[in-house]
Amino acid sequence: YIYGISMGGFGVFSILAKEPGKFAAAYAICGGSDVKAANQLLQTPLWIFHGDADDIVPVRLSREVYQEMIRLGGTKVKYTEYPGVKHNSWENVAQEKSLPSWLFAQHNKK
């Protein structure tokens, strides 16, 4: 499993793109990626979180890669966007009661 917040969120996307299928699951908080990486991200279950009022990392960097993953047929990706939340969306993620069970329900087949 892998997760990251802000710059670490960008790192999650980067590592998943370079090592498809290496991790059982991942989540990224207020990070993002170029949509060109979407195809490489499809192999790992990924939950993306972002605040729509983020004034540090534009929400489009999460939103657009998620939309591209769905367009490509992705079925292992989830997306949660928090209305009115700025860069501190990790505070909302900490309240996501289903995150631990979702995360640990994912298994690496390697």
PyRosetta script that sets phi, psi and omega in degrees:
from pyrosetta import init, pose_from_sequence

init()
pose = pose_from_sequence("YIYGISMGGFGVFSILAKEPGKFAAAYAICGGSDVKAANQLLQTPLWIFHGDADDIVPVRLSREVYQEMIRLGGTKVKYTEYPGVKHNSWENVAQEKSLPSWLFAQHNKK")
pose.set_psi(1, 149.8)
pose.set_omega(1, 178.9)
pose.set_phi(2, -146.9)
pose.set_psi(2, 143.3)
pose.set_omega(2, 173.0)
pose.set_phi(3, -148.4)
pose.set_psi(3, 162.2)
pose.set_omega(3, 177.4)
pose.set_phi(4, -158.3)
pose.set_psi(4, 155.9)
pose.set_omega(4, -179.1)
pose.set_phi(5, -119.9)
pose.set_psi(5, 132.0)
pose.set_omega(5, 177.5)
pose.set_phi(6, 59.8)
pose.set_psi(6, -116.5)
pose.set_omega(6, 178.9)
pose.set_phi(7, -59.6)
pose.set_psi(7, -33.8)
pose.set_omega(7, 175.1)
pose.set_phi(8, -66.2)
pose.set_psi(8, -30.6)
pose.set_omega(8, 174.7)
pose.set_phi(9, -64.5)
pose.set_psi(9, -41.1)
pose.set_omega(9, 174.3)
pose.set_phi(10, -61.2)
pose.set_psi(10, -39.3)
pose.set_omega(10, 178.4)
pose.set_phi(11, -62.0)
pose.set_psi(11, -38.6)
pose.set_omega(11, 178.0)
pose.set_phi(12, -58.8)
pose.set_psi(12, -50.8)
pose.set_omega(12, 179.3)
pose.set_phi(13, -59.1)
pose.set_psi(13, -43.5)
pose.set_omega(13, -178.6)
pose.set_phi(14, -62.7)
pose.set_psi(14, -47.2)
pose.set_omega(14, -179.2)
pose.set_phi(15, -66.0)
pose.set_psi(15, -41.9)
pose.set_omega(15, 179.2)
pose.set_phi(16, -63.1)
pose.set_psi(16, -36.8)
pose.set_omega(16, 178.8)
pose.set_phi(17, -68.8)
pose.set_psi(17, -35.9)
pose.set_omega(17, -178.5)
pose.set_phi(18, -82.6)
pose.set_psi(18, -23.9)
pose.set_omega(18, -176.9)
pose.set_phi(19, -129.7)
pose.set_psi(19, 61.6)
pose.set_omega(19, -177.0)
pose.set_phi(20, -57.3)
pose.set_psi(20, 131.0)
pose.set_omega(20, 177.0)
pose.set_phi(21, 79.3)
pose.set_psi(21, 1.7)
pose.set_omega(21, -178.1)
pose.set_phi(22, -70.7)
pose.set_psi(22, -35.9)
pose.set_omega(22, -175.9)
pose.set_phi(23, -103.8)
pose.set_psi(23, 149.6)
pose.set_omega(23, 178.4)
pose.set_phi(24, -67.4)
pose.set_psi(24, -35.3)
pose.set_omega(24, 179.6)
pose.set_phi(25, -168.7)
pose.set_psi(25, 167.0)
pose.set_omega(25, -179.4)
pose.set_phi(26, -152.1)
pose.set_psi(26, 157.3)
pose.set_omega(26, 166.8)
pose.set_phi(27, -141.8)
pose.set_psi(27, 146.7)
pose.set_omega(27, -176.9)
pose.set_phi(28, -127.5)
pose.set_psi(28, 131.8)
pose.set_omega(28, -178.3)
pose.set_phi(29, -115.7)
pose.set_psi(29, 124.3)
pose.set_omega(29, 178.9)
pose.set_phi(30, 43.9)
pose.set_psi(30, 44.5)
pose.set_omega(30, 173.9)
pose.set_phi(31, -110.8)
pose.set_psi(31, -139.7)
pose.set_omega(31, 177.3)
pose.set_phi(32, 160.8)
pose.set_psi(32, 176.4)
pose.set_omega(32, -177.9)
pose.set_phi(33, -158.0)
pose.set_psi(33, 163.1)
pose.set_omega(33, 171.3)
pose.set_phi(34, -73.9)
pose.set_psi(34, 140.4)
pose.set_omega(34, -179.4)
pose.set_phi(35, -62.1)
pose.set_psi(35, -20.7)
pose.set_omega(35, 179.2)
pose.set_phi(36, -63.9)
pose.set_psi(36, -19.6)
pose.set_omega(36, -180.0)
pose.set_phi(37, -86.5)
pose.set_psi(37, -7.0)
pose.set_omega(37, -172.0)
pose.set_phi(38, -55.0)
pose.set_psi(38, -41.8)
pose.set_omega(38, -177.4)
pose.set_phi(39, -61.8)
pose.set_psi(39, -36.6)
pose.set_omega(39, 179.2)
pose.set_phi(40, -74.7)
pose.set_psi(40, -17.6)
pose.set_omega(40, -177.4)
pose.set_phi(41, -86.4)
pose.set_psi(41, -9.9)
pose.set_omega(41, -171.9)
pose.set_phi(42, -68.6)
pose.set_psi(42, -21.5)
pose.set_omega(42, -174.1)
pose.set_phi(43, -80.0)
pose.set_psi(43, -19.4)
pose.set_omega(43, -175.7)
pose.set_phi(44, -110.0)
pose.set_psi(44, 127.5)
pose.set_omega(44, 173.1)
pose.set_phi(45, -56.0)
pose.set_psi(45, 127.4)
pose.set_omega(45, -172.7)
pose.set_phi(46, -138.0)
pose.set_psi(46, 130.8)
pose.set_omega(46, 174.1)
pose.set_phi(47, -114.8)
pose.set_psi(47, 121.2)
pose.set_omega(47, -177.6)
pose.set_phi(48, -105.6)
pose.set_psi(48, 131.4)
pose.set_omega(48, 178.8)
pose.set_phi(49, -123.7)
pose.set_psi(49, 140.6)
pose.set_omega(49, 177.2)
pose.set_phi(50, -161.1)
pose.set_psi(50, 146.1)
pose.set_omega(50, 172.5)
pose.set_phi(51, -87.6)
pose.set_psi(51, 135.9)
pose.set_omega(51, -176.4)
pose.set_phi(52, -73.8)
pose.set_psi(52, -11.8)
pose.set_omega(52, 178.5)
pose.set_phi(53, -107.6)
pose.set_psi(53, 18.8)
pose.set_omega(53, -178.8)
pose.set_phi(54, -56.4)
pose.set_psi(54, 122.2)
pose.set_omega(54, -178.8)
pose.set_phi(55, -101.5)
pose.set_psi(55, 7.7)
pose.set_omega(55, 177.9)
pose.set_phi(56, -112.1)
pose.set_psi(56, -53.5)
pose.set_omega(56, 179.1)
pose.set_phi(57, -115.4)
pose.set_psi(57, 116.8)
pose.set_omega(57, -178.1)
pose.set_phi(58, -57.9)
pose.set_psi(58, 131.8)
pose.set_omega(58, -178.6)
pose.set_phi(59, -59.5)
pose.set_psi(59, -26.8)
pose.set_omega(59, -179.4)
pose.set_phi(60, -59.5)
pose.set_psi(60, -25.0)
pose.set_omega(60, -179.0)
pose.set_phi(61, -70.3)
pose.set_psi(61, -24.8)
pose.set_omega(61, 172.2)
pose.set_phi(62, -91.3)
pose.set_psi(62, -46.7)
pose.set_omega(62, -175.3)
pose.set_phi(63, -59.3)
pose.set_psi(63, -46.2)
pose.set_omega(63, -175.4)
pose.set_phi(64, -70.4)
pose.set_psi(64, -38.0)
pose.set_omega(64, 178.0)
pose.set_phi(65, -68.8)
pose.set_psi(65, -37.2)
pose.set_omega(65, 175.3)
pose.set_phi(66, -60.6)
pose.set_psi(66, -49.5)
pose.set_omega(66, -179.2)
pose.set_phi(67, -59.8)
pose.set_psi(67, -38.4)
pose.set_omega(67, 178.8)
pose.set_phi(68, -68.8)
pose.set_psi(68, -38.8)
pose.set_omega(68, 176.9)
pose.set_phi(69, -61.7)
pose.set_psi(69, -41.9)
pose.set_omega(69, 177.4)
pose.set_phi(70, -64.9)
pose.set_psi(70, -44.1)
pose.set_omega(70, 179.3)
pose.set_phi(71, -58.7)
pose.set_psi(71, -35.5)
pose.set_omega(71, 179.9)
pose.set_phi(72, -80.6)
pose.set_psi(72, 1.0)
pose.set_omega(72, 177.6)
pose.set_phi(73, 96.6)
pose.set_psi(73, 12.6)
pose.set_omega(73, -179.8)
pose.set_phi(74, -59.1)
pose.set_psi(74, 131.8)
pose.set_omega(74, 179.2)
pose.set_phi(75, -120.1)
pose.set_psi(75, -3.3)
pose.set_omega(75, -176.3)
pose.set_phi(76, -107.6)
pose.set_psi(76, 17.5)
pose.set_omega(76, -176.7)
pose.set_phi(77, -116.7)
pose.set_psi(77, 139.6)
pose.set_omega(77, 175.5)
pose.set_phi(78, -123.4)
pose.set_psi(78, 153.7)
pose.set_omega(78, -179.6)
pose.set_phi(79, -141.8)
pose.set_psi(79, 129.2)
pose.set_omega(79, 175.2)
pose.set_phi(80, -126.9)
pose.set_psi(80, 122.8)
pose.set_omega(80, 178.1)
pose.set_phi(81, -116.6)
pose.set_psi(81, 125.0)
pose.set_omega(81, -176.7)
pose.set_phi(82, -94.5)
pose.set_psi(82, 116.8)
pose.set_omega(82, 179.7)
pose.set_phi(83, -64.9)
pose.set_psi(83, 133.8)
pose.set_omega(83, 175.6)
pose.set_phi(84, 74.9)
pose.set_psi(84, 3.3)
pose.set_omega(84, -177.7)
pose.set_phi(85, -95.2)
pose.set_psi(85, 133.9)
pose.set_omega(85, 178.5)
pose.set_phi(86, -85.5)
pose.set_psi(86, -144.5)
pose.set_omega(86, -173.5)
pose.set_phi(87, -70.1)
pose.set_psi(87, -17.5)
pose.set_omega(87, -175.6)
pose.set_phi(88, -84.8)
pose.set_psi(88, 37.4)
pose.set_omega(88, -177.5)
pose.set_phi(89, -65.8)
pose.set_psi(89, -13.3)
pose.set_omega(89, 175.7)
pose.set_phi(90, -61.0)
pose.set_psi(90, -26.7)
pose.set_omega(90, 177.2)
pose.set_phi(91, -65.2)
pose.set_psi(91, -38.3)
pose.set_omega(91, 176.8)
pose.set_phi(92, -71.0)
pose.set_psi(92, -40.4)
pose.set_omega(92, -179.8)
pose.set_phi(93, -61.4)
pose.set_psi(93, -36.8)
pose.set_omega(93, 179.2)
pose.set_phi(94, -61.5)
pose.set_psi(94, -20.6)
pose.set_omega(94, 179.4)
pose.set_phi(95, -94.9)
pose.set_psi(95, -0.2)
pose.set_omega(95, -179.5)
pose.set_phi(96, -75.3)
pose.set_psi(96, 96.7)
pose.set_omega(96, -175.7)
pose.set_phi(97, -64.5)
pose.set_psi(97, -26.3)
pose.set_omega(97, -178.0)
pose.set_phi(98, -87.7)
pose.set_psi(98, -8.2)
pose.set_omega(98, -177.6)
pose.set_phi(99, -60.7)
pose.set_psi(99, -51.1)
pose.set_omega(99, -178.9)
pose.set_phi(100, -59.3)
pose.set_psi(100, -43.9)
pose.set_omega(100, -178.7)
pose.set_phi(101, -67.8)
pose.set_psi(101, -38.7)
pose.set_omega(101, 176.2)
pose.set_phi(102, -61.9)
pose.set_psi(102, -48.5)
pose.set_omega(102, -176.8)
pose.set_phi(103, -58.4)
pose.set_psi(103, -50.5)
pose.set_omega(103, -174.7)
pose.set_phi(104, -80.4)
pose.set_psi(104, -5.7)
pose.set_omega(104, 172.5)
pose.set_phi(105, -80.6)
pose.set_psi(105, -13.0)
pose.set_omega(105, 179.0)
pose.set_phi(106, -88.5)
pose.set_psi(106, 137.8)
pose.set_omega(106, -178.4)
pose.set_phi(107, -131.8)
pose.set_psi(107, 139.6)
pose.set_omega(107, 176.3)
pose.set_phi(108, -80.0)
pose.set_psi(108, 130.7)
pose.set_omega(108, -177.7)
pose.set_phi(109, -85.7)
pose.set_psi(109, 0.6)
pose.set_omega(109, -180.0)
pose.set_phi(110, -80.9)
pose.dump_pdb("model.pdb")
